[in-house]
Amino acid sequence: MADIQSDTTMYVCICKSVTDKQIRRAAARGVDNLYELRESLGVSSGCGTCASSAQEILDEVNARHAQPILYVPSSA
């Protein structure tokens, strides 16, 4: 999904009138999958067309908050 200026709002789910900003706020509160997003905002519970866009926004927000994983090999 293309970067959108922070002052721009885009409707992602027309059926439930859910915007990208609402999805971003939900992700910031810890929602990290489409099932939880559907439970909290109703996204993708109507026609389902928004599912891929909603998931893309969730992935984008969660990737920013992800901590790097440190791999330390053990002695064998």
C-alpha positions as CSV (number, residue, x, y, z in Angstrom):
1,M,0.0,0.0,0.0
2,A,1.4,3.4,-0.9
3,D,2.4,5.8,1.9
4,I,-0.4,8.1,2.7
5,Q,0.1,11.5,4.4
6,S,-1.0,11.5,8.0
7,D,-3.7,14.1,7.4
8,T,-5.3,11.9,4.7
9,T,-8.0,9.4,5.7
10,M,-9.0,6.5,3.5
11,Y,-12.0,4.3,3.9
12,V,-10.8,0.7,3.9
13,C,-14.1,-1.0,4.7
14,I,-17.1,0.7,3.1
15,C,-19.6,-1.8,4.6
16,K,-18.6,-0.9,8.2
17,S,-17.3,2.7,7.5
18,V,-13.8,1.8,8.8
19,T,-10.8,4.0,8.0
20,D,-7.1,3.3,7.7
21,K,-6.6,5.4,10.8
22,Q,-8.9,3.3,12.8
23,I,-7.1,0.2,11.7
24,R,-3.7,1.8,12.6
25,R,-5.0,2.8,16.1
26,A,-6.3,-0.8,16.6
27,A,-2.9,-2.1,15.6
28,A,-1.2,0.3,18.0
29,R,-3.4,-1.1,20.8
30,G,-2.1,-4.7,20.0
31,V,-4.5,-6.0,17.3
32,D,-2.2,-8.0,15.1
33,N,-4.4,-10.2,12.9
34,L,-7.5,-9.9,10.7
35,Y,-9.6,-12.0,13.1
36,E,-9.0,-9.6,16.0
37,L,-9.6,-6.6,13.7
38,R,-12.9,-8.1,12.6
39,E,-13.9,-8.6,16.2
40,S,-13.0,-5.0,17.3
41,L,-14.0,-3.0,14.2
42,G,-16.1,-5.2,12.0
43,V,-13.7,-5.1,9.2
44,S,-14.2,-7.8,6.5
45,S,-17.4,-9.0,8.1
46,G,-19.6,-7.7,5.2
47,C,-18.6,-8.4,1.7
48,G,-14.9,-9.1,2.5
49,T,-13.4,-7.0,-0.2
50,C,-11.4,-5.0,2.3
51,A,-9.6,-8.0,3.9
52,S,-6.4,-7.7,1.9
53,S,-6.1,-3.9,2.3
54,A,-6.8,-4.2,6.1
55,Q,-4.3,-7.0,6.5
56,E,-1.7,-4.9,4.6
57,I,-2.2,-2.0,6.9
58,L,-1.9,-4.3,10.0
59,D,1.3,-5.8,8.6
60,E,2.8,-2.4,7.9
61,V,2.1,-1.1,11.5
62,N,3.2,-4.3,13.1
63,A,6.4,-4.4,11.2
64,R,7.3,-0.9,12.5
65,H,6.7,-2.0,16.1
66,A,8.5,-5.4,15.7
67,Q,11.6,-5.9,17.7
68,P,14.6,-7.4,16.0
69,I,15.3,-11.0,16.8
70,L,18.7,-11.8,18.0
71,Y,20.0,-15.2,17.0
72,V,22.7,-16.6,19.3
73,P,23.9,-20.0,18.2
74,S,24.3,-22.6,21.0
75,S,27.4,-24.7,21.2
76,A,26.7,-28.2,19.9
